[in-house]
Amino acid sequence: LVVTAAEILFSAPIETTTLSSTTSLVSTAVAAVPVLLIAWGLWTDDTDWSTDNNTADSQLDPEYVRKRTKKGNIEAVATGVSAVDEYARATATDGGQTVDLTEYEFDWKLNTGVNFHDVGGFNEIKQELQRDVVLPLTATERASKLGVTSSNVLLHGPPGTGKTYLAKALATELGFPVAVLTGSSVTSKWINASANRVETLFQEAREVAEGEGGAIIFLDEVDTVLKQRSGAGDSHAEDNKVVNEFLNHLETTDEHSIVFIGATNRVDSIDSAGMRAGRIDKKIKIGKPDRRTREAVLRVQLAGRSHKLPDELISTIAAETQGCVPAELERLVRAAGKQALQRGDDIIKQEDIHEAMSTICK
């Protein structure tokens, strides 16, 4: 830049000293002054940009942001990437996830791939979960002033009603790492092993929550872990150990920003102490969907597929599938897609749906 400015300043010929040439020379000099000042400022900047300090504290420092932005403006000329985009990308990479989730025994994920928009219907239940689970952990300042904490949740109901799907969507809405487990992920045939695995699970959850601001444990078939305790015989001793261990940890989830979500088809088999306030605070029944919910489920399932099904037909299908659960409606749409494929088409049509309905939801 210094060389460029000098070239601009001294490029005008000076053989003559006429009024017009003098005016031209002065104008050129005036235009070159800002360039020289910018070049001098960058030339004398003693910041070593080859070794940026990428710690979380330095990225929040105003001086770091100013210098990073100035560097980005220079690089943007050559790369076409704005300083704002460059800095946002740097902080997202360097200052985002602070915990290595691959180091843990249980499978922690950042996203389940499902959110509330993917769940057709169940609007009242989603609003309830938003109020009692999501808001206390996302609007933390207001929740703290009001003395509100997030609830642990049990989703129960017949098979195929969408409990697991809804739980995964809730985990994504919270935005924290989640461990998606079944009863067999926790229990073991070896003495004391199951209780130890429960301890490990919650220890990992506390570490993840400390680094990421929160953690979610989703346990499907929770009735296989939180069984009704019994003192009859040694055969129940191991089960009782697991239940006791689990209940002790459930009492402290709100202290560590941990949310527990359980799902079961057999709510009566769960130890009653688990449903005490401060452990699992909220119990939600997920029953068979009504016509409006079935229509919403069908629309969600069809949204990602090519089809020529008018709105009126989808409403009719919803009315004709009374008694179907979301899992069966998903199978219905998949079967219609296979039927279209067999016909040699790439679009689901009315006859495909009717053919699929002859074998599903009957």
C-alpha positions in Angstrom: 0.0 0.0 0.0 2.9 2.4 0.8 4.4 1.7 -2.6 1.0 2.2 -4.4 0.4 5.5 -2.6 3.9 6.7 -3.5 3.3 5.8 -7.1 0.0 7.8 -7.1 1.7 10.7 -5.5 4.7 11.0 -7.8 3.3 9.7 -11.0 2.3 13.1 -12.4 4.9 14.6 -14.8 6.7 17.7 -13.4 8.5 19.1 -16.4 6.2 22.1 -16.6 4.9 24.4 -13.9 1.7 25.6 -15.5 -1.3 26.4 -13.3 -3.2 23.4 -14.6 -0.4 21.0 -13.9 0.2 22.3 -10.5 -3.5 22.0 -9.6 -3.5 18.4 -10.9 -0.5 17.6 -8.8 -2.1 19.0 -5.6 -5.3 17.0 -6.3 -3.4 13.8 -6.7 -1.5 14.4 -3.5 -4.7 15.1 -1.5 -6.2 11.9 -2.8 -3.1 9.9 -1.8 -3.0 11.1 1.8 -5.8 8.8 3.2 -4.1 5.8 1.5 -0.8 6.7 3.1 -2.4 7.0 6.5 -4.1 3.6 6.4 -0.9 2.0 5.1 1.1 3.5 7.9 -1.4 2.4 10.5 -1.2 -1.2 9.3 2.6 -1.1 8.8 3.2 0.0 12.5 0.6 -2.5 14.0 2.8 -4.8 16.1 0.1 -7.6 16.4 1.3 -11.0 15.4 -1.7 -12.3 13.4 0.1 -15.6 12.6 -0.5 -16.7 16.2 -3.9 -15.5 17.2 -4.8 -16.0 20.8 -8.0 -18.1 20.4 -8.9 -18.5 24.0 -12.5 -17.9 25.0 -11.5 -14.8 27.1 -9.5 -13.2 24.3 -12.3 -13.6 21.8 -14.6 -11.6 24.1 -12.0 -8.8 24.5 -13.0 -5.7 22.5 -9.4 -5.0 21.4 -9.1 -8.6 20.0 -12.4 -8.2 18.1 -11.2 -4.8 16.7 -7.9 -6.2 15.5 -9.5 -9.4 14.2 -12.0 -7.4 12.2 -9.3 -5.1 10.8 -7.3 -8.2 9.7 -10.5 -9.7 8.2 -11.1 -6.5 6.2 -7.7 -6.8 4.6 -8.1 -10.5 3.8 -11.6 -9.9 2.5 -10.1 -8.0 -0.5 -8.3 -11.2 -1.7 -10.8 -13.8 -0.5 -14.2 -12.2 -0.8 -15.1 -13.3 2.7 -16.2 -10.4 5.0 -14.6 -9.8 8.4 -17.9 -10.5 10.1 -18.3 -13.9 8.4 -14.7 -14.8 9.0 -14.8 -13.9 12.7 -18.1 -15.7 13.2 -16.7 -18.8 11.6 -13.6 -18.6 13.8 -15.5 -18.3 17.0 -18.0 -21.0 16.1 -15.1 -23.4 15.5 -12.8 -22.3 18.3 -15.3 -21.2 21.0 -18.4 -23.4 20.4 -18.3 -26.9 21.7 -16.1 -27.1 24.7 -16.4 -30.8 25.6 -15.2 -33.7 23.5 -18.2 -35.9 23.5 -16.3 -38.9 21.9 -14.4 -39.4 25.1 -17.3 -40.7 27.1 -18.6 -44.2 27.6 -22.2 -43.2 26.6 -23.1 -41.9 23.2 -23.6 -38.2 23.5 -24.8 -36.3 20.5 -25.3 -32.6 19.8 -28.4 -33.1 17.7 -31.0 -35.8 17.3 -32.0 -34.6 13.8 -35.6 -34.0 14.9 -37.3 -30.8 16.2 -40.8 -29.7 17.1 -41.5 -28.7 13.5 -40.9 -32.3 12.4 -43.6 -33.5 14.9 -47.0 -33.3 13.3 -49.8 -32.2 15.6 -49.5 -32.6 19.4 -49.6 -28.8 19.6 -50.9 -28.6 23.2 -48.2 -31.1 24.4 -45.5 -29.2 22.6 -46.6 -25.9 24.2 -46.6 -27.6 27.6 -43.1 -28.9 27.1 -42.0 -25.5 25.9 -43.3 -23.9 29.0 -42.2 -26.4 31.6 -38.9 -27.8 30.2 -37.5 -25.5 27.5 -38.1 -22.0 28.8 -36.6 -22.5 32.3 -33.3 -23.5 30.6 -33.3 -21.0 27.8 -34.8 -17.9 29.5 -32.6 -18.5 32.6 -32.5 -15.0 33.9 -36.2 -14.7 34.1 -36.6 -18.2 35.4 -34.1 -17.6 38.2 -36.0 -14.4 39.3 -39.2 -16.4 39.4 -37.7 -19.4 41.1 -38.6 -21.7 38.2 -36.5 -24.8 37.3 -36.9 -27.2 34.4 -39.0 -30.4 34.9 -37.9 -34.0 34.3 -40.5 -35.6 32.1 -42.1 -39.0 31.7 -43.9 -39.7 28.4 -46.1 -42.7 28.5 -48.7 -44.3 26.3 -49.3 -47.2 23.8 -46.6 -48.3 21.4 -46.1 -46.3 18.2 -47.8 -43.1 19.5 -44.6 -41.0 19.0 -43.1 -40.8 22.5 -39.5 -41.4 21.3 -39.9 -39.0 18.4 -41.3 -36.3 20.6 -38.5 -36.8 23.2 -35.9 -36.4 20.5 -37.5 -33.3 19.3 -37.6 -31.9 22.8 -33.9 -32.6 23.1 -33.1 -30.7 20.0 -35.3 -27.7 21.1 -33.2 -27.5 24.3 -30.0 -27.3 22.3 -27.9 -29.3 24.7 -26.0 -32.6 24.1 -28.2 -35.6 24.6 -27.6 -39.3 25.4 -30.4 -41.4 23.7 -30.6 -44.7 25.6 -32.7 -47.7 26.2 -33.0 -49.8 29.3 -30.5 -52.3 28.0 -27.9 -49.5 27.6 -27.8 -49.1 31.4 -28.6 -52.5 32.8 -26.1 -55.4 33.1 -26.2 -59.0 34.1 -23.2 -58.6 36.4 -23.5 -57.8 40.1 -23.2 -54.1 40.9 -22.5 -53.3 37.2 -25.9 -51.7 36.5 -25.7 -49.3 39.5 -22.2 -48.4 38.5 -23.3 -47.6 35.0 -26.1 -45.4 36.3 -23.4 -43.5 38.4 -21.2 -43.2 35.3 -24.1 -41.9 33.2 -25.0 -39.1 35.6 -21.3 -38.2 36.2 -20.9 -37.8 32.4 -24.1 -35.7 32.3 -22.7 -33.4 34.9 -19.4 -32.9 33.1 -21.2 -32.3 29.7 -23.6 -29.9 31.4 -20.8 -28.0 33.0 -19.0 -27.5 29.7 -22.0 -27.0 27.4 -24.5 -25.3 29.7 -26.8 -28.3 30.0 -27.3 -32.0 29.2 -30.2 -34.3 28.4 -30.7 -37.9 29.2 -33.4 -39.7 27.3 -34.1 -43.2 28.4 -36.6 -45.3 26.4 -38.1 -48.3 28.2 -37.5 -46.5 31.5 -39.6 -49.2 33.2 -36.8 -51.7 32.8 -34.6 -49.5 35.0 -36.9 -47.8 37.4 -38.8 -51.0 38.4 -41.1 -51.2 41.3 -38.9 -52.2 44.2 -39.6 -55.2 46.3 -37.9 -56.6 49.4 -38.9 -60.2 48.6 -35.9 -62.4 47.9 -32.3 -61.8 46.7 -33.4 -61.8 43.1 -34.5 -58.2 43.5 -31.5 -56.9 45.3 -29.7 -55.8 42.1 -32.9 -54.1 40.8 -33.3 -52.2 44.0 -29.7 -51.0 43.9 -30.2 -49.6 40.4 -33.5 -47.9 41.3 -32.0 -46.3 44.5 -29.0 -45.1 42.5 -31.2 -43.6 39.8 -33.5 -41.9 42.2 -30.6 -40.3 44.1 -29.3 -38.7 40.9 -32.7 -37.6 39.7 -33.0 -35.4 42.8 -30.0 -33.3 41.8 -30.6 -32.9 38.1 -31.8 -29.3 38.4 -28.7 -28.3 40.3 -26.6 -29.3 37.2 -28.9 -28.2 34.4 -29.6 -31.8 33.5 -33.0 -32.8 32.0 -34.2 -36.4 32.3 -36.8 -37.6 29.8 -38.2 -41.1 30.1 -40.6 -43.0 27.9 -42.5 -46.1 28.6 -45.5 -48.3 27.5 -45.9 -49.6 31.1 -46.2 -46.6 33.4 -47.7 -48.8 36.2 -44.4 -50.8 36.4 -42.3 -47.7 37.4 -41.4 -47.3 41.0 -43.8 -44.8 42.6 -40.9 -43.0 44.3 -39.6 -42.0 40.9 -42.7 -39.9 40.3 -42.2 -37.8 43.4 -41.8 -34.0 43.0 -38.2 -33.2 42.5 -37.4 -36.4 40.6 -39.8 -36.8 37.7 -42.0 -33.8 38.0 -44.1 -34.1 34.8 -46.0 -37.1 33.5 -47.6 -36.7 30.0 -49.8 -39.3 28.4 -49.3 -39.7 24.6 -52.4 -41.4 23.4 -53.7 -42.2 19.9 -54.0 -39.1 17.8 -57.3 -37.5 16.9 -58.2 -36.6 13.3 -56.6 -33.2 13.4 -53.3 -34.7 14.7 -53.4 -37.5 12.1 -53.8 -35.0 9.3 -50.8 -33.0 10.7 -48.7 -36.2 10.9 -49.6 -37.1 7.3 -48.6 -33.7 6.1 -45.3 -33.9 7.8 -44.6 -37.3 6.4 -45.6 -36.2 2.8 -43.6 -32.9 3.0 -40.3 -34.6 2.0 -41.8 -36.7 -0.8 -43.0 -36.0 -4.3 -46.8 -36.4 -4.4 -50.0 -35.2 -6.1 -52.4 -35.4 -3.2 -54.7 -32.4 -2.8 -55.5 -31.0 0.6 -59.0 -32.4 0.5 -57.7 -35.9 0.0 -55.2 -35.7 2.8 -58.1 -34.6 5.1 -60.1 -37.6 3.9 -57.3 -40.0 4.6 -56.9 -38.6 8.1 -60.6 -39.2 8.7 -60.4 -42.8 7.3 -57.4 -43.8 9.5 -59.1 -43.5 12.8 -57.2 -45.6 15.4 -53.9 -45.3 13.6 -50.9 -44.2 15.6 -48.1 -41.9 14.1 -45.9 -44.9 13.5 -48.6 -46.6 11.4 -49.2 -43.3 9.5 -45.5 -43.1 8.7 -45.6 -46.7 7.4 -48.7 -45.8 5.3 -46.8 -43.0 3.5 -43.7 -45.1 3.0 -45.8 -48.0 1.6 -47.5 -45.5 -0.8 -44.0 -44.4 -2.0 -43.0 -48.0 -2.6 -46.2 -48.5 -4.6 -45.4 -45.5 -6.8 -41.9 -46.8 -7.3 -43.3 -50.2 -8.4 -45.6 -48.4 -10.9 -42.5 -46.9 -12.4 -43.4 -43.4 -11.2 -41.6 -40.9 -8.9 -44.8 -39.2 -7.6 -47.2 -40.6 -5.0 -50.8 -40.5 -6.3 -54.2 -41.2 -4.9 -54.2 -44.8 -6.0 -50.9 -45.4 -4.2 -52.3 -44.2 -0.9 -55.5 -46.3 -1.3 -53.5 -49.4 -2.1 -51.3 -48.8 1.0 -54.4 -48.3 3.2 -55.7 -51.7 2.3 -52.9 -53.3 4.3 -52.1 -50.7 7.0 -54.3 -49.2 9.6 -56.9 -52.0 9.2 
